Amino acid sequence: MIGEVFSRKNAFGTICLWIAQLSVVMAMYGLGTWLPQIIRKNGYDLGSSLALFAVFNLAAFGSVYLSSACKDLSRPEPDC
C-alpha cells in the first residue's frame, strides 16, 4: 500500500499533496499566532482580535462544507 503511494505514477501527486498540506498548516499557524498580535499592535483590544480570528475560522469551516456540497451536487462520483 505504501509502495503504491510512492510509485512512479503517484509520486508527483503525493508530493503536491504534502506541499499543500504544509502550506495550510503554516498559514493557520501564522494566522493563529501572528494575526491577533498584529491587530493588537494596531490599537484594537485582544477580544476584538480573537473575535476576528474566530469569525475567520468559522467562515473557512463553512466554505469547506459549502464547496464540497456544491461539488457533490454538480458531479457525484460512484462509491469506491
C-alpha positions in Angstrom: 0.0 0.0 0.0 2.8 2.5 0.9 4.6 1.4 -2.3 1.6 2.5 -4.3 1.6 6.0 -2.8 5.3 6.4 -3.8 5.0 4.7 -7.1 6.2 6.4 -10.3 2.5 7.1 -11.2 1.5 8.7 -7.9 4.8 10.3 -6.7 4.1 13.8 -8.1 0.6 13.9 -6.7 1.8 12.7 -3.3 4.5 15.4 -3.1 2.0 18.1 -4.2 -0.4 16.9 -1.5 2.3 17.2 1.1 3.3 20.7 -0.1 -0.4 21.8 0.0 -0.9 20.4 3.5 2.3 22.0 4.8 1.2 25.4 3.3 -2.2 25.2 5.0 -0.7 24.2 8.4 1.8 27.1 8.2 -0.9 29.6 7.2 -3.2 28.5 10.0 -0.3 28.7 12.5 0.6 32.2 11.2 -2.9 33.4 11.4 -3.4 31.9 14.8 -0.3 33.4 16.4 0.6 36.5 14.4 -2.7 37.9 13.4 -4.1 38.7 16.9 -0.8 40.3 17.8 -0.7 42.5 14.7 -4.3 43.5 15.4 -3.4 44.4 19.0 -0.4 46.4 17.8 -2.8 48.5 15.6 -4.8 49.6 18.7 -7.5 47.0 19.0 -8.1 45.1 22.2 -7.4 41.3 22.5 -11.2 40.5 22.4 -11.6 42.1 19.0 -8.6 40.3 17.6 -9.7 37.0 18.8 -13.3 37.6 17.6 -11.9 38.3 14.1 -9.9 35.1 14.2 -12.9 33.1 15.3 -15.0 34.6 12.5 -12.3 33.8 10.0 -12.2 30.1 11.2 -16.0 29.8 11.1 -16.1 31.2 7.6 -13.4 28.8 6.5 -15.3 25.9 8.1 -18.5 26.9 6.4 -16.9 27.3 3.0 -15.3 23.9 3.1 -18.7 22.2 3.6 -20.5 24.5 1.1 -17.9 23.9 -1.6 -18.0 20.1 -1.0 -21.8 20.1 -1.2 -21.7 22.0 -4.4 -19.2 19.6 -5.9 -21.3 16.6 -4.9 -24.3 18.2 -6.5 -22.5 19.1 -9.7 -21.0 15.7 -10.5 -21.4 12.9 -8.0 -18.8 10.1 -8.2 -19.6 6.4 -7.7 -18.6 4.9 -4.4 -15.3 3.0 -4.4 
